[in-house]
Amino acid sequence: MTNQNENHTLPPKTCTIDRLITLQADIEKVLAGKKTATRRNGRYADVGEVMKLDNQQFVVNRVYSQSLGELTDEDARREGFVNLEEYKQSILSIHPGMPWLPHMRVWVHEFHPIQD
């Protein structure tokens, strides 16, 4: 896997962490521990930043760039899906008309819950 821009040379954020996970189905997956990563077309969080979902806190522990062609079934499972094809179909249904281009790059945000 070619994870460019590993945590030490990240460009400026393009959005805020409160917009990182907004779909209710995704929020539920995070709260259930089934989703530990999310991909966006921009960078929404810094490493160490805290995301709050339904009064629970999650810390971003890794942010990196990845091409769609590099995604694996394991990446899809971290997104809360059974496999890559299920993840791909979900993304394409959310973004009608968007092509799935293997060379297209996205920002991966990995996170874990903060235990009290």
Backbone as CSV, one residue per row, in Angstrom:
resi,resn,N_x,N_y,N_z,CA_x,CA_y,CA_z,C_x,C_y,C_z
1,MET,0.851,-1.177,0.000,0.000,0.000,0.000,0.891,1.232,0.000
2,THR,0.491,2.217,-0.763,1.256,3.450,-0.853,0.527,4.538,-0.089
3,ASN,0.833,4.667,1.167,0.199,5.706,1.976,1.055,6.955,1.917
4,GLN,0.712,7.828,1.003,1.468,9.064,0.861,1.105,10.024,1.975
5,ASN,2.005,10.936,2.246,1.765,11.992,3.233,1.460,11.434,4.613
6,GLU,2.158,10.384,5.007,1.967,9.827,6.351,2.115,10.955,7.349
7,ASN,1.390,10.888,8.415,1.132,11.911,9.422,2.084,13.102,9.534
8,HIS,3.331,13.010,9.166,4.258,14.112,9.418,4.234,15.223,8.373
9,THR,3.680,15.037,7.204,3.684,16.075,6.171,2.289,16.288,5.584
10,LEU,1.311,16.426,6.432,-0.056,16.573,5.950,-0.330,17.992,5.462
11,PRO,-1.110,18.110,4.382,-1.525,19.441,3.925,-2.607,19.982,4.862
12,PRO,-2.978,21.243,4.699,-4.029,21.820,5.544,-5.346,21.055,5.399
13,LYS,-6.150,21.071,6.459,-7.464,20.439,6.422,-8.360,21.186,5.438
14,THR,-9.274,20.437,4.826,-10.226,21.031,3.888,-11.621,21.147,4.490
15,CYS,-11.821,20.578,5.676,-13.112,20.615,6.352,-12.856,20.401,7.837
16,THR,-13.909,20.430,8.633,-13.755,20.259,10.075,-14.167,18.861,10.504
17,ILE,-13.638,18.425,11.637,-13.879,17.075,12.124,-15.362,16.793,12.376
18,ASP,-16.141,17.809,12.688,-17.565,17.566,12.941,-18.314,17.138,11.680
19,ARG,-17.700,17.253,10.512,-18.298,16.820,9.245,-17.719,15.477,8.782
20,LEU,-16.840,14.885,9.589,-16.167,13.642,9.184,-17.153,12.491,9.010
21,ILE,-18.039,12.283,9.968,-19.039,11.211,9.885,-20.396,11.823,10.185
22,THR,-21.266,11.856,9.170,-22.545,12.538,9.314,-23.750,11.644,9.028
23,LEU,-23.573,10.579,8.269,-24.698,9.697,7.972,-25.058,8.873,9.204
24,GLN,-26.337,8.802,9.523,-26.766,8.091,10.720,-26.326,6.627,10.715
25,ALA,-26.390,5.974,9.572,-25.965,4.565,9.500,-24.486,4.431,9.849
26,ASP,-23.673,5.382,9.416,-22.237,5.350,9.738,-22.008,5.645,11.213
27,ILE,-22.755,6.588,11.758,-22.637,6.910,13.188,-22.941,5.664,14.015
28,GLU,-23.991,4.956,13.635,-24.356,3.737,14.357,-23.261,2.678,14.272
29,LYS,-22.623,2.561,13.109,-21.520,1.600,12.958,-20.341,1.978,13.848
30,VAL,-20.043,3.264,13.926,-18.940,3.718,14.789,-19.263,3.406,16.243
31,LEU,-20.468,3.756,16.677,-20.861,3.541,18.066,-20.871,2.059,18.435
32,ALA,-21.150,1.195,17.454,-21.172,-0.255,17.686,-19.785,-0.880,17.564
33,GLY,-18.778,-0.068,17.210,-17.421,-0.595,17.068,-17.159,-1.300,15.753
34,LYS,-18.067,-1.138,14.773,-17.924,-1.816,13.481,-17.238,-0.954,12.431
35,LYS,-17.100,0.325,12.711,-16.457,1.260,11.774,-15.351,1.981,12.518
36,THR,-14.122,1.811,12.059,-12.967,2.438,12.716,-12.157,3.306,11.756
37,ALA,-12.713,3.516,10.556,-12.046,4.366,9.569,-13.098,4.954,8.645
38,THR,-12.761,6.098,8.077,-13.627,6.683,7.061,-12.765,7.383,6.029
39,ARG,-13.216,7.345,4.800,-12.494,7.960,3.691,-13.293,9.146,3.185
40,ARG,-12.574,10.219,2.897,-13.186,11.444,2.381,-12.315,11.982,1.250
41,ASN,-12.912,12.825,0.408,-12.134,13.406,-0.686,-11.241,14.545,-0.214
42,GLY,-11.374,14.942,1.036,-10.522,15.962,1.627,-10.070,15.515,3.004
43,ARG,-9.215,16.310,3.601,-8.710,15.990,4.942,-9.553,16.736,5.964
44,TYR,-10.208,15.985,6.865,-11.153,16.545,7.817,-10.630,16.601,9.242
45,ALA,-9.512,15.954,9.518,-9.034,15.890,10.902,-7.518,15.762,10.952
46,ASP,-6.985,16.201,12.066,-5.563,16.010,12.378,-5.425,14.817,13.309
47,VAL,-4.275,14.195,13.284,-3.984,13.127,14.239,-4.080,13.724,15.644
48,GLY,-4.769,13.022,16.540,-4.952,13.492,17.908,-6.225,14.282,18.120
49,GLU,-6.881,14.671,17.050,-8.124,15.434,17.171,-9.255,14.507,17.635
50,VAL,-10.192,15.062,18.391,-11.278,14.275,18.969,-12.595,14.553,18.240
51,MET,-13.268,13.468,17.897,-14.582,13.525,17.256,-15.615,13.080,18.292
52,LYS,-16.737,13.787,18.349,-17.807,13.426,19.281,-19.024,12.956,18.494
53,LEU,-19.520,11.781,18.870,-20.724,11.218,18.268,-21.623,10.729,19.393
54,ASP,-22.811,11.274,19.489,-23.767,10.870,20.534,-23.114,10.819,21.920
55,ASN,-22.434,11.871,22.277,-21.780,11.996,23.592,-20.650,11.001,23.838
56,GLN,-20.199,10.318,22.802,-19.021,9.460,22.922,-17.890,10.117,22.141
57,GLN,-16.670,9.924,22.621,-15.524,10.555,21.991,-14.624,9.519,21.318
58,PHE,-14.088,9.915,20.168,-13.192,9.080,19.381,-11.994,9.928,18.976
59,VAL,-10.813,9.384,19.114,-9.613,10.127,18.751,-9.082,9.615,17.407
60,VAL,-8.707,10.543,16.557,-8.122,10.204,15.263,-6.671,9.819,15.514
61,ASN,-6.303,8.601,15.127,-4.942,8.144,15.379,-4.093,8.013,14.122
62,ARG,-4.724,8.161,12.956,-3.937,8.064,11.725,-4.694,8.756,10.601
63,VAL,-3.972,9.511,9.777,-4.544,10.178,8.614,-3.546,10.019,7.473
64,TYR,-4.029,9.504,6.329,-3.132,9.308,5.186,-3.935,9.267,3.891
65,SER,-3.231,9.434,2.792,-3.833,9.416,1.465,-3.722,8.010,0.872
66,GLN,-4.764,7.609,0.132,-4.798,6.280,-0.470,-5.585,6.374,-1.777
67,SER,-5.187,5.603,-2.787,-5.971,5.570,-4.024,-7.077,4.527,-3.889
68,LEU,-8.168,4.741,-4.613,-9.268,3.778,-4.573,-8.809,2.398,-5.047
69,GLY,-7.858,2.376,-5.959,-7.334,1.108,-6.465,-6.544,0.323,-5.430
70,GLU,-6.132,0.964,-4.356,-5.369,0.298,-3.293,-6.267,-0.321,-2.223
71,LEU,-7.556,0.023,-2.220,-8.455,-0.485,-1.182,-8.577,-1.998,-1.231
72,THR,-8.659,-2.593,-0.042,-8.785,-4.036,0.105,-10.077,-4.368,0.855
73,ASP,-10.386,-5.652,0.915,-11.540,-6.078,1.717,-11.347,-5.680,3.175
74,GLU,-10.113,-5.754,3.671,-9.838,-5.365,5.063,-10.133,-3.877,5.269
75,ASP,-9.763,-3.039,4.317,-10.097,-1.607,4.407,-11.613,-1.427,4.467
76,ALA,-12.336,-2.178,3.640,-13.802,-2.084,3.623,-14.385,-2.525,4.965
77,ARG,-13.799,-3.545,5.583,-14.287,-3.981,6.900,-14.074,-2.886,7.942
78,ARG,-12.944,-2.164,7.872,-12.726,-1.051,8.796,-13.739,0.070,8.568
79,GLU,-14.296,0.121,7.361,-15.350,1.093,7.036,-16.728,0.596,7.477
80,GLY,-16.793,-0.658,7.954,-18.058,-1.201,8.427,-18.819,-2.021,7.401
81,PHE,-18.131,-2.469,6.357,-18.766,-3.255,5.308,-18.179,-4.663,5.263
82,VAL,-18.897,-5.588,4.632,-18.460,-6.981,4.550,-17.237,-7.126,3.654
83,ASN,-17.240,-6.404,2.528,-16.128,-6.511,1.579,-16.045,-5.241,0.734
84,LEU,-15.049,-5.194,-0.119,-14.799,-4.005,-0.933,-15.953,-3.708,-1.884
85,GLU,-16.527,-4.732,-2.485,-17.631,-4.505,-3.424,-18.827,-3.862,-2.721
86,GLU,-19.150,-4.307,-1.513,-20.259,-3.715,-0.755,-19.951,-2.248,-0.426
87,TYR,-18.718,-1.964,-0.022,-18.311,-0.586,0.265,-18.428,0.279,-0.995
88,LYS,-17.895,-0.227,-2.100,-17.923,0.513,-3.362,-19.363,0.841,-3.766
89,GLN,-20.268,-0.131,-3.700,-21.654,0.101,-4.082,-22.319,1.119,-3.161
90,SER,-21.978,1.093,-1.881,-22.525,2.071,-0.940,-22.069,3.483,-1.301
91,ILE,-20.784,3.642,-1.565,-20.242,4.958,-1.928,-20.890,5.468,-3.215
92,LEU,-20.999,4.605,-4.211,-21.583,5.027,-5.483,-23.071,5.365,-5.348
93,SER,-23.769,4.732,-4.405,-25.181,5.066,-4.198,-25.344,6.406,-3.476
94,ILE,-24.366,6.757,-2.643,-24.404,8.049,-1.936,-24.045,9.194,-2.870
95,HIS,-23.176,8.907,-3.841,-22.693,9.921,-4.792,-23.082,9.527,-6.215
96,PRO,-24.352,9.684,-6.593,-24.802,9.287,-7.933,-23.983,9.970,-9.031
97,GLY,-23.611,9.188,-10.013,-22.855,9.725,-11.143,-21.355,9.777,-10.919
98,MET,-20.907,9.539,-9.691,-19.471,9.552,-9.418,-18.845,8.269,-9.971
99,PRO,-17.790,8.402,-10.749,-17.115,7.191,-11.214,-16.178,6.650,-10.121
100,TRP,-15.958,5.367,-10.123,-14.985,4.735,-9.217,-13.700,4.591,-10.014
101,LEU,-12.787,5.520,-9.831,-11.543,5.541,-10.597,-10.394,5.051,-9.716
102,PRO,-9.729,3.963,-10.100,-8.663,3.401,-9.271,-7.568,4.402,-8.901
103,HIS,-7.297,5.382,-9.754,-6.232,6.346,-9.469,-6.698,7.503,-8.568
104,MET,-8.020,7.624,-8.359,-8.533,8.707,-7.520,-8.058,8.526,-6.078
105,ARG,-7.569,9.606,-5.485,-7.051,9.538,-4.124,-8.069,10.074,-3.130
106,VAL,-8.099,9.454,-1.972,-8.964,9.873,-0.881,-8.121,9.982,0.381
107,TRP,-8.678,10.637,1.387,-8.011,10.747,2.684,-8.643,9.750,3.650
108,VAL,-7.804,8.930,4.237,-8.253,7.942,5.212,-8.056,8.530,6.604
109,HIS,-9.106,8.436,7.412,-9.067,8.895,8.803,-9.372,7.677,9.666
110,GLU,-8.396,7.200,10.434,-8.602,6.067,11.332,-8.757,6.600,12.752
111,PHE,-9.627,5.963,13.529,-9.932,6.473,14.863,-10.286,5.324,15.793
112,HIS,-10.290,5.612,17.078,-10.711,4.627,18.074,-11.381,5.370,19.238
113,PRO,-12.219,4.650,19.982,-12.926,5.310,21.091,-11.977,5.698,22.213
114,ILE,-12.319,6.791,22.874,-11.590,7.214,24.067,-12.314,6.585,25.240
115,GLN,-11.612,5.776,25.991,-12.212,5.122,27.152,-12.156,6.057,28.348
116,ASP,-13.252,6.144,29.087,-13.301,6.993,30.285,-12.510,6.380,31.415
